[in-house]
Amino acid sequence: MKRLAPFLVALCVLFPIGFGSVPSRADAAAPPAARTVILVRHAEKDPASKDPRDPSISTAGVARADELARLLGACGATQIFTSELARTRETVAPLARRLKLASESLPAAQSEVVVARLDALPAGSVAVVCGHSNTVPRIAELLGAKLADLVESQGMPMLADERYDRVFVITRPAGGPSSCVELNYGAPAGAISSSGK
């Protein structure tokens, strides 16, 4: 029996089974997956809209909304957020149909509420957020990303009035800083007049 004991010890070390086994690195729990937030401004507004306070998107805006659906149709979004205004809902409507998701409206004037809702999503989530020229930079900032090429208007950084073609993909790992990649989509930025929101 004494000769067998070292053999049994070696066998248990080489082939740990049952209780007392130590998990390998491969068995260790993977770190939580990063959350991804895709920020986009609403598409072009219709200057002849019946409600100037809450205008719909224009013909050019409809084309841009369709292009957004094409661009993000395979993004794996698990949630779509808009403001309470028609132009944001209309911009993501083709994407929502393609992804078979309902969009959730959050108050445009409360970027902190939007970010709190994003932070409540499970790890690995991909959320599309459609906002305004003044809210997209603020939401990005609250998510830890600073956008480039902004203009100063009404005392705050904003997307340039004519820039409807920018998409920001912000990755938020469980630990460490956020990263941001910018994409352009649809018709190039033009000289379209709007109120800047």
C-alpha positions as MATLAB code, in Angstrom:
seq = 'MKRLAPFLVALCVLFPIGFGSVPSRADAAAPPAARTVILVRHAEKDPASKDPRDPSISTAGVARADELARLLGACGATQIFTSELARTRETVAPLARRLKLASESLPAAQSEVVVARLDALPAGSVAVVCGHSNTVPRIAELLGAKLADLVESQGMPMLADERYDRVFVITRPAGGPSSCVELNYGAPAGAISSSGK';
ca = [
       0.000    0.000    0.000;
       2.899    2.346    0.750;
       4.169    1.916   -2.809;
       0.722    2.720   -4.230;
       0.275    5.997   -2.291;
       2.719    8.124   -4.377;
       1.109    6.781   -7.548;
      -2.388    7.764   -6.325;
      -1.174   11.253   -5.372;
       0.397   11.732   -8.824;
      -2.787   10.464  -10.491;
      -4.924   12.947   -8.531;
      -2.633   15.836   -9.489;
      -2.619   14.932  -13.188;
      -6.330   14.114  -13.417;
      -8.223   16.084  -10.755;
     -11.805   14.897  -10.454;
     -14.545   15.356   -7.932;
     -14.079   17.530   -4.900;
     -10.899   19.450   -4.363;
     -10.228   20.075   -8.065;
      -8.867   23.507   -9.009;
     -10.534   25.211  -12.012;
      -8.239   26.009  -14.899;
      -7.954   29.504  -16.398;
     -10.227   28.403  -19.232;
     -12.880   27.420  -16.695;
     -12.688   30.712  -14.827;
     -15.648   33.047  -15.330;
     -15.214   35.374  -18.305;
     -15.325   39.090  -17.534;
     -18.710   40.760  -18.113;
     -19.283   41.658  -21.755;
     -19.091   45.310  -22.755;
     -22.201   47.334  -23.464;
     -22.416   49.075  -26.831;
     -24.338   52.297  -27.432;
     -24.925   53.517  -30.988;
     -25.751   57.228  -30.956;
     -27.343   58.944  -33.925;
     -29.089   62.244  -34.536;
     -32.558   62.262  -36.079;
     -32.797   62.621  -39.870;
     -33.576   65.843  -41.753;
     -36.689   67.716  -40.652;
     -39.553   68.721  -42.929;
     -39.619   72.533  -43.040;
     -43.254   72.388  -44.197;
     -44.368   70.169  -41.315;
     -47.830   70.865  -39.892;
     -46.410   71.157  -36.376;
     -43.264   73.356  -36.343;
     -42.681   72.495  -32.663;
     -42.605   68.753  -33.417;
     -41.876   68.366  -37.135;
     -41.787   65.105  -39.027;
     -38.802   64.124  -41.131;
     -38.588   65.289  -44.740;
     -38.324   63.207  -47.916;
     -34.531   63.370  -47.515;
     -35.012   62.316  -43.902;
     -37.065   59.285  -44.942;
     -34.263   58.234  -47.305;
     -31.743   58.678  -44.486;
     -33.895   56.629  -42.098;
     -33.962   53.799  -44.643;
     -30.176   54.041  -45.007;
     -29.784   53.893  -41.209;
     -31.824   50.679  -41.182;
     -29.532   49.248  -43.865;
     -26.403   50.314  -41.970;
     -27.497   48.989  -38.574;
     -29.705   46.125  -39.695;
     -27.186   43.534  -38.488;
     -25.866   45.436  -35.450;
     -27.497   43.069  -32.973;
     -29.347   45.838  -31.144;
     -31.346   44.671  -28.156;
     -32.971   48.052  -27.435;
     -33.850   51.260  -29.305;
     -34.361   54.566  -27.492;
     -35.706   57.837  -28.895;
     -36.783   61.153  -27.484;
     -40.481   61.904  -27.199;
     -40.373   63.904  -30.461;
     -41.675   62.577  -33.789;
     -38.476   63.090  -35.778;
     -36.479   60.689  -33.605;
     -39.176   58.007  -33.682;
     -39.562   58.331  -37.448;
     -35.785   58.119  -37.977;
     -35.487   54.727  -36.278;
     -38.852   53.313  -37.419;
     -37.385   51.370  -40.414;
     -34.609   49.991  -38.196;
     -37.093   48.994  -35.485;
     -39.174   47.136  -38.087;
     -36.110   45.361  -39.470;
     -34.920   44.307  -36.004;
     -38.452   43.560  -34.782;
     -37.948   45.827  -31.768;
     -40.215   48.440  -30.215;
     -38.544   51.760  -29.486;
     -38.769   53.321  -26.040;
     -39.195   57.088  -25.687;
     -37.251   58.963  -23.017;
     -37.306   62.723  -22.312;
     -35.037   64.677  -24.659;
     -34.187   67.252  -22.014;
     -32.951   64.647  -19.513;
     -29.776   63.032  -20.830;
     -29.004   61.712  -17.340;
     -32.232   59.671  -17.447;
     -31.215   58.216  -20.819;
     -27.792   57.201  -19.504;
     -29.296   55.704  -16.344;
     -31.572   53.596  -18.547;
     -28.560   52.503  -20.639;
     -26.601   51.624  -17.498;
     -29.492   49.406  -16.370;
     -29.220   47.209  -19.468;
     -27.523   43.829  -19.050;
     -23.882   43.317  -19.956;
     -23.466   42.592  -23.641;
     -26.413   44.770  -24.641;
     -26.389   46.826  -27.827;
     -28.606   49.919  -27.708;
     -29.411   52.422  -30.444;
     -30.181   55.928  -29.178;
     -31.664   58.525  -31.542;
     -31.373   62.051  -30.194;
     -30.832   65.639  -31.248;
     -27.921   67.888  -32.158;
     -27.709   69.107  -28.558;
     -28.415   65.801  -26.765;
     -26.134   63.414  -28.690;
     -22.909   65.160  -27.508;
     -24.203   65.307  -23.923;
     -25.168   61.625  -23.843;
     -21.778   60.711  -25.323;
     -20.031   62.769  -22.640;
     -22.011   61.062  -19.874;
     -21.024   57.706  -21.380;
     -17.345   58.685  -21.187;
     -16.783   59.658  -24.841;
     -15.903   63.135  -26.115;
     -17.078   63.853  -29.654;
     -14.971   65.860  -32.106;
     -16.024   68.550  -34.594;
     -18.754   70.104  -32.479;
     -19.978   73.684  -32.675;
     -20.824   75.986  -29.798;
     -24.454   77.122  -29.883;
     -26.833   78.286  -27.181;
     -23.964   77.963  -24.713;
     -23.416   74.257  -25.292;
     -21.504   71.933  -27.649;
     -23.716   70.666  -30.463;
     -23.533   68.768  -33.715;
     -23.353   71.195  -36.622;
     -26.780   72.137  -37.913;
     -26.339   70.422  -41.285;
     -24.733   67.204  -39.927;
     -27.307   64.445  -40.054;
     -24.831   61.846  -41.309;
     -22.839   61.025  -38.153;
     -23.135   57.795  -36.149;
     -21.147   57.199  -32.953;
     -20.487   53.668  -31.709;
     -19.486   53.807  -28.043;
     -18.151   50.683  -26.353;
     -18.335   50.611  -22.576;
     -16.318   47.795  -20.994;
     -17.156   46.679  -17.466;
     -13.847   48.186  -16.341;
     -11.762   50.814  -18.037;
     -12.533   53.784  -20.266;
     -15.122   53.946  -23.039;
     -14.050   54.033  -26.680;
     -15.833   55.699  -29.582;
     -15.803   55.084  -33.324;
     -17.517   57.497  -35.718;
     -19.214   56.425  -38.947;
     -20.897   58.455  -41.682;
     -23.949   57.243  -43.550;
     -26.457   58.327  -46.154;
     -26.187   61.483  -48.222;
     -23.167   63.645  -47.271;
     -23.772   66.584  -44.968;
     -25.428   69.409  -46.880;
     -26.401   72.980  -46.233;
     -29.844   72.149  -44.823;
     -31.242   74.813  -42.553;
     -32.735   73.716  -39.251;
     -33.148   74.935  -35.703;
     -30.150   72.882  -34.618;
     -32.126   70.340  -32.620;
];
